[in-house]
Amino acid sequence: MGIQFRLTVGPLEPYGGFSAGFFGRYDGGPTDRRFGRSTFQFPFGIRLWATDHIGVRGEYRFDEDRHEAVTRSDSEWTAGVFWTL
């Protein structure tokens, strides 16, 4: 579940957001372990609209996954072309 804030300035659309989730895991067999952990993401990016339905975008996303023994944090950069209806 998340929330995103966008600001449209002509063809530019910067955005930022926050999302949180939960994942569960069940290890069957002799260990029969179950556990669930929370996850968080913070995406920030910009879209450049070429038409009403097509554009390019770039995004930086910070992720934090709370695992069994450690909290794992990482980040990623993505770029691409997008299409909407």
TIVO-2410 file (N, C-alpha, C; in nm, 3 decimals):
# residues 85
REC num residu      c1      c2      c3 atome chaine
REC   1      M   0.085  -0.115   0.000     N      A
REC   1      M   0.000   0.000   0.000    CA      A
REC   1      M   0.091   0.123   0.000     C      A
REC   2      G   0.055   0.224  -0.075     N      A
REC   2      G   0.141   0.340  -0.082    CA      A
REC   2      G   0.068   0.467  -0.120     C      A
REC   3      I   0.145   0.572  -0.121     N      A
REC   3      I   0.093   0.703  -0.159    CA      A
REC   3      I   0.198   0.771  -0.246     C      A
REC   4      Q   0.153   0.843  -0.347     N      A
REC   4      Q   0.244   0.913  -0.437    CA      A
REC   4      Q   0.196   1.057  -0.456     C      A
REC   5      F   0.291   1.148  -0.452     N      A
REC   5      F   0.263   1.290  -0.474    CA      A
REC   5      F   0.324   1.330  -0.608     C      A
REC   6      R   0.246   1.399  -0.691     N      A
REC   6      R   0.292   1.442  -0.823    CA      A
REC   6      R   0.266   1.590  -0.841     C      A
REC   7      L   0.355   1.653  -0.915     N      A
REC   7      L   0.339   1.793  -0.950    CA      A
REC   7      L   0.359   1.804  -1.100     C      A
REC   8      T   0.257   1.854  -1.172     N      A
REC   8      T   0.267   1.867  -1.317    CA      A
REC   8      T   0.302   2.010  -1.352     C      A
REC   9      V   0.414   2.027  -1.423     N      A
REC   9      V   0.459   2.158  -1.468    CA      A
REC   9      V   0.485   2.145  -1.618     C      A
REC  10      G   0.384   2.177  -1.698     N      A
REC  10      G   0.395   2.156  -1.842    CA      A
REC  10      G   0.412   2.008  -1.870     C      A
REC  11      P   0.513   1.970  -1.952     N      A
REC  11      P   0.533   1.829  -1.981    CA      A
REC  11      P   0.611   1.755  -1.872     C      A
REC  12      L   0.662   1.826  -1.772     N      A
REC  12      L   0.738   1.762  -1.664    CA      A
REC  12      L   0.647   1.724  -1.548     C      A
REC  13      E   0.673   1.609  -1.491     N      A
REC  13      E   0.594   1.562  -1.377    CA      A
REC  13      E   0.686   1.496  -1.274     C      A
REC  14      P   0.744   1.575  -1.182     N      A
REC  14      P   0.822   1.514  -1.074    CA      A
REC  14      P   0.727   1.447  -0.973     C      A
REC  15      Y   0.775   1.341  -0.910     N      A
REC  15      Y   0.691   1.271  -0.813    CA      A
REC  15      Y   0.777   1.208  -0.704     C      A
REC  16      G   0.714   1.178  -0.596     N      A
REC  16      G   0.777   1.110  -0.483    CA      A
REC  16      G   0.671   1.035  -0.407     C      A
REC  17      G   0.713   0.937  -0.332     N      A
REC  17      G   0.613   0.860  -0.261    CA      A
REC  17      G   0.670   0.775  -0.151     C      A
REC  18      F   0.580   0.701  -0.091     N      A
REC  18      F   0.613   0.610   0.017    CA      A
REC  18      F   0.519   0.491   0.005     C      A
REC  19      S   0.573   0.371   0.021     N      A
REC  19      S   0.487   0.253   0.024    CA      A
REC  19      S   0.539   0.156   0.130     C      A
REC  20      A   0.449   0.079   0.182     N      A
REC  20      A   0.482  -0.020   0.284    CA      A
REC  20      A   0.409  -0.149   0.251     C      A
REC  21      G   0.470  -0.257   0.288     N      A
REC  21      G   0.408  -0.386   0.262    CA      A
REC  21      G   0.447  -0.488   0.366     C      A
REC  22      F   0.401  -0.608   0.346     N      A
REC  22      F   0.427  -0.718   0.438    CA      A
REC  22      F   0.444  -0.843   0.355     C      A
REC  23      F   0.543  -0.923   0.386     N      A
REC  23      F   0.557  -1.052   0.319    CA      A
REC  23      F   0.570  -1.161   0.424     C      A
REC  24      G   0.521  -1.277   0.388     N      A
REC  24      G   0.529  -1.392   0.476    CA      A
REC  24      G   0.596  -1.507   0.405     C      A
REC  25      R   0.657  -1.594   0.483     N      A
REC  25      R   0.726  -1.709   0.425    CA      A
REC  25      R   0.700  -1.831   0.511     C      A
REC  26      Y   0.680  -1.942   0.445     N      A
REC  26      Y   0.661  -2.070   0.513    CA      A
REC  26      Y   0.760  -2.168   0.454     C      A
REC  27      D   0.848  -2.218   0.538     N      A
REC  27      D   0.945  -2.320   0.496    CA      A
REC  27      D   0.892  -2.455   0.540     C      A
REC  28      G   0.836  -2.528   0.447     N      A
REC  28      G   0.782  -2.660   0.481    CA      A
REC  28      G   0.892  -2.760   0.508     C      A
REC  29      G   0.855  -2.878   0.540     N      A
REC  29      G   0.953  -2.983   0.566    CA      A
REC  29      G   0.987  -2.991   0.714     C      A
REC  30      P   1.106  -3.043   0.743     N      A
REC  30      P   1.143  -3.067   0.883    CA      A
REC  30      P   1.153  -2.940   0.967     C      A
REC  31      T   1.188  -2.826   0.906     N      A
REC  31      T   1.201  -2.703   0.986    CA      A
REC  31      T   1.065  -2.642   1.018     C      A
REC  32      D   0.971  -2.653   0.927     N      A
REC  32      D   0.834  -2.602   0.945    CA      A
REC  32      D   0.834  -2.459   1.002     C      A
REC  33      R   0.916  -2.371   0.943     N      A
REC  33      R   0.928  -2.234   0.992    CA      A
REC  33      R   0.833  -2.142   0.917     C      A
REC  34      R   0.777  -2.048   0.988     N      A
REC  34      R   0.693  -1.943   0.931    CA      A
REC  34      R   0.738  -1.810   0.988     C      A
REC  35      F   0.740  -1.708   0.905     N      A
REC  35      F   0.766  -1.574   0.957    CA      A
REC  35      F   0.714  -1.470   0.859     C      A
REC  36      G   0.693  -1.350   0.907     N      A
REC  36      G   0.648  -1.238   0.826    CA      A
REC  36      G   0.728  -1.115   0.863     C      A
REC  37      R   0.750  -1.031   0.766     N      A
REC  37      R   0.829  -0.910   0.788    CA      A
REC  37      R   0.770  -0.794   0.709     C      A
REC  38      S   0.806  -0.673   0.751     N      A
REC  38      S   0.760  -0.553   0.682    CA      A
REC  38      S   0.862  -0.509   0.578     C      A
REC  39      T   0.816  -0.434   0.479     N      A
REC  39      T   0.903  -0.376   0.378    CA      A
REC  39      T   0.859  -0.232   0.353     C      A
REC  40      F   0.954  -0.147   0.318     N      A
REC  40      F   0.926  -0.006   0.289    CA      A
REC  40      F   0.996   0.034   0.161     C      A
REC  41      Q   0.935   0.124   0.084     N      A
REC  41      Q   0.996   0.178  -0.037    CA      A
REC  41      Q   0.971   0.327  -0.044     C      A
REC  42      F   1.071   0.397  -0.095     N      A
REC  42      F   1.063   0.542  -0.113    CA      A
REC  42      F   1.105   0.575  -0.257     C      A
REC  43      P   1.009   0.585  -0.351     N      A
REC  43      P   1.043   0.617  -0.490    CA      A
REC  43      P   1.039   0.768  -0.516     C      A
REC  44      F   1.136   0.816  -0.593     N      A
REC  44      F   1.140   0.956  -0.636    CA      A
REC  44      F   1.178   0.957  -0.783     C      A
REC  45      G   1.110   1.036  -0.863     N      A
REC  45      G   1.142   1.036  -1.004    CA      A
REC  45      G   1.082   1.154  -1.078     C      A
REC  46      I   1.096   1.145  -1.209     N      A
REC  46      I   1.040   1.248  -1.296    CA      A
REC  46      I   0.993   1.182  -1.425     C      A
REC  47      R   0.880   1.229  -1.473     N      A
REC  47      R   0.827   1.185  -1.603    CA      A
REC  47      R   0.831   1.304  -1.698     C      A
REC  48      L   0.861   1.278  -1.821     N      A
REC  48      L   0.857   1.380  -1.927    CA      A
REC  48      L   0.759   1.330  -2.032     C      A
REC  49      W   0.645   1.396  -2.042     N      A
REC  49      W   0.540   1.355  -2.135    CA      A
REC  49      W   0.572   1.405  -2.275     C      A
REC  50      A   0.573   1.314  -2.374     N      A
REC  50      A   0.592   1.350  -2.514    CA      A
REC  50      A   0.456   1.375  -2.580     C      A
REC  51      T   0.356   1.295  -2.542     N      A
REC  51      T   0.217   1.312  -2.588    CA      A
REC  51      T   0.127   1.295  -2.466     C      A
REC  52      D  -0.004   1.290  -2.488     N      A
REC  52      D  -0.096   1.268  -2.376    CA      A
REC  52      D  -0.086   1.126  -2.320     C      A
REC  53      H  -0.023   1.034  -2.394     N      A
REC  53      H  -0.020   0.894  -2.352    CA      A
REC  53      H   0.120   0.832  -2.346     C      A
REC  54      I   0.222   0.900  -2.396     N      A
REC  54      I   0.357   0.842  -2.406    CA      A
REC  54      I   0.459   0.939  -2.347     C      A
REC  55      G   0.561   0.884  -2.284     N      A
REC  55      G   0.667   0.967  -2.229    CA      A
REC  55      G   0.788   0.886  -2.187     C      A
REC  56      V   0.884   0.953  -2.127     N      A
REC  56      V   1.002   0.887  -2.071    CA      A
REC  56      V   1.007   0.921  -1.922     C      A
REC  57      R   1.076   0.836  -1.848     N      A
REC  57      R   1.083   0.857  -1.704    CA      A
REC  57      R   1.215   0.808  -1.649     C      A
REC  58      G   1.252   0.865  -1.534     N      A
REC  58      G   1.367   0.819  -1.458    CA      A
REC  58      G   1.325   0.814  -1.312     C      A
REC  59      E   1.376   0.714  -1.239     N      A
REC  59      E   1.333   0.698  -1.101    CA      A
REC  59      E   1.445   0.643  -1.015     C      A
REC  60      Y   1.452   0.691  -0.892     N      A
REC  60      Y   1.540   0.637  -0.789    CA      A
REC  60      Y   1.449   0.580  -0.681     C      A
REC  61      R   1.478   0.457  -0.639     N      A
REC  61      R   1.394   0.391  -0.539    CA      A
REC  61      R   1.482   0.333  -0.429     C      A
REC  62      F   1.450   0.369  -0.306     N      A
REC  62      F   1.518   0.314  -0.189    CA      A
REC  62      F   1.427   0.210  -0.126     C      A
REC  63      D   1.480   0.090  -0.102     N      A
REC  63      D   1.402  -0.020  -0.044    CA      A
REC  63      D   1.462  -0.061   0.089     C      A
REC  64      E   1.376  -0.096   0.181     N      A
REC  64      E   1.422  -0.154   0.308    CA      A
REC  64      E   1.335  -0.273   0.340     C      A
REC  65      D   1.398  -0.391   0.347     N      A
REC  65      D   1.328  -0.515   0.380    CA      A
REC  65      D   1.380  -0.565   0.513     C      A
REC  66      R   1.292  -0.587   0.606     N      A
REC  66      R   1.333  -0.638   0.737    CA      A
REC  66      R   1.325  -0.790   0.735     C      A
REC  67      H   1.444  -0.850   0.727     N      A
REC  67      H   1.451  -0.996   0.720    CA      A
REC  67      H   1.467  -1.055   0.860     C      A
REC  68      E   1.480  -1.184   0.864     N      A
REC  68      E   1.483  -1.257   0.990    CA      A
REC  68      E   1.596  -1.211   1.082     C      A
REC  69      A   1.718  -1.202   1.032     N      A
REC  69      A   1.832  -1.167   1.117    CA      A
REC  69      A   1.880  -1.023   1.095     C      A
REC  70      V   1.864  -0.971   0.975     N      A
REC  70      V   1.916  -0.838   0.942    CA      A
REC  70      V   1.812  -0.758   0.866     C      A
REC  71      T   1.831  -0.628   0.865     N      A
REC  71      T   1.751  -0.540   0.779    CA      A
REC  71      T   1.832  -0.515   0.654     C      A
REC  72      R   1.774  -0.541   0.540     N      A
REC  72      R   1.844  -0.525   0.412    CA      A
REC  72      R   1.795  -0.399   0.344     C      A
REC  73      S   1.886  -0.308   0.314     N      A
REC  73      S   1.853  -0.185   0.243    CA      A
REC  73      S   1.925  -0.183   0.111     C      A
REC  74      D   1.859  -0.139   0.008     N      A
REC  74      D   1.925  -0.121  -0.121    CA      A
REC  74      D   1.854  -0.011  -0.198     C      A
REC  75      S   1.910   0.024  -0.310     N      A
REC  75      S   1.850   0.128  -0.393    CA      A
REC  75      S   1.871   0.091  -0.538     C      A
REC  76      E   1.791   0.151  -0.624     N      A
REC  76      E   1.802   0.124  -0.767    CA      A
REC  76      E   1.764   0.248  -0.847     C      A
REC  77      W   1.826   0.261  -0.961     N      A
REC  77      W   1.792   0.364  -1.060    CA      A
REC  77      W   1.727   0.293  -1.177     C      A
REC  78      T   1.618   0.346  -1.226     N      A
REC  78      T   1.556   0.292  -1.346    CA      A
REC  78      T   1.521   0.406  -1.441     C      A
REC  79      A   1.514   0.373  -1.568     N      A
REC  79      A   1.475   0.470  -1.671    CA      A
REC  79      A   1.399   0.393  -1.778     C      A
REC  80      G   1.312   0.461  -1.847     N      A
REC  80      G   1.239   0.391  -1.951    CA      A
REC  80      G   1.135   0.477  -2.019     C      A
REC  81      V   1.068   0.412  -2.111     N      A
REC  81      V   0.957   0.472  -2.186    CA      A
REC  81      V   0.829   0.418  -2.124     C      A
REC  82      F   0.728   0.502  -2.111     N      A
REC  82      F   0.600   0.455  -2.057    CA      A
REC  82      F   0.486   0.491  -2.148     C      A
REC  83      W   0.376   0.417  -2.133     N      A
REC  83      W   0.255   0.437  -2.211    CA      A
REC  83      W   0.137   0.421  -2.118     C      A
REC  84      T   0.041   0.511  -2.125     N      A
REC  84      T  -0.082   0.503  -2.045    CA      A
REC  84      T  -0.202   0.513  -2.137     C      A
REC  85      L  -0.314   0.470  -2.087     N      A
REC  85      L  -0.438   0.477  -2.166    CA      A
REC  85      L  -0.501   0.614  -2.153     C      A
***
